[in-house]
Structures are given as C-alpha cells and as structure tokens.
Amino acid sequence: MLSPIEKSRLKWACRRGMLELDVIFMPFFEHEFDSLSDEQQQTFIRLLESDDPDLFKWCMGHGVPADPAFAAMIPMILERNQARHDRQG
C-alpha cells in the first residue's frame, strides 16, 4: 500500500505532457487505482515511467508494448475509463 506522499507523487506522474494522456491516466488513477491488485498497481507505476510518445501510441492503438504486463494494462485502463464514462451518461 502506498503512503499518502507516494500517492501524491503518483498522481503528479499521471499528469503528462499531452492533454490526451492526461484524460486517460488521471481519471483511471483517481477512480480505479485503489481497486487494483498490488501487482497491477506496480505495473501501472512502471507504465508511467514510459515516454509520452510511446504511451500515446499504445493508448491510440497504433502499437503494442513489448512488455506483456503493459500490453494487458493499456486495454484495462481504456476499458475501465470507457465503462465509467458510459455509467455517467
């Protein structure tokens, strides 16, 4: 479990240099991160260490990460964000 300081740093790391990535990662962190398993949380933290162009490419479906954990995490992020958006109407 992350300390409040670690969570604050992680939230800051979700703020990217591209607005398109901000609207993907910030809501996921705010609404879904705490429900992830420890392993998934660690994968998410590692994923945020990736460069913005790679994250953008993967999130837009223009490529697949070589890391299998990232390849599973990206669709989960997108699906959970879409499901939350659909519930909010």
N, C-alpha and C positions, 0 to 999 in steps of 0.2 A: 504494500500500500504506500502511496506517495504522500510525503508530507505536504502541508499547505504551500510551503515555499517551492517545492518541486512541481506541484500542480500549477502554481502561478507561472513558473518558468516554462512549463509545457504549454500552457495557454498562450503565452507570448510567442512560442515557437510555431504555433498554429497560424499566426499572422504572417503571411507570406508576402513576397514582393509583387504578387499578381492578385488582383481582386477575384479572379475566377477561382483561385485556390483558397482564398480566404472564405468564400461562401461554401466551399466544400468541407474544409477542415475545422473551422470554428464551430459550426453547429454540431458536427459529429463529436467534437471534444466536449462541448457543453452538455449535450443530451445523451450521449452513448458511451463515453469513455469509462465511466464508473461501472457500467454493466459488463465490460469486457473481462475475460479471464486474465490472469497475471501474464500469461504468455502473449495474449493478444495485445495487452497494454504495452508490453516491451516491444512487440513488433511495430505498433503504432509510433512509439517513441523513436525507434530506429528509422522508420519510414520518413519521419520529419527531418531526418538528417540528410535526406536526398536533396539534390538540386531542384530548384523550381521548374526548369525546362523538362526534366525527367518526370516530375510529379504531374505536370500539366499534360504531357504526352500520355502517360498511363491513365490519368483520370478521363481524358477525352477519347480513350480507346484507340490511340494511334500507336500503341506498343504495349508490350507486356514486360514487367520487371523480370530480371533473371532470377531474383530471389523468390523462391516459391511462397514464402510467408507474405511477401509484399504482393505477389500475384493473387493471393487469397484475400488480403486485407483491402485492396483497392475496390473490388466489386462490393465487398461488405459495406464499406463506407458509403459508396454511391447508392446501394440499395436501401440502407437504413435512412439516409438523408431523404430519398425519394418517398419512402413509406411515411416518414414523419410529415413531409410536405403534403402528401395525399390525405393524411388524417386531419391536418389543419385546414384543408379545404381550399 
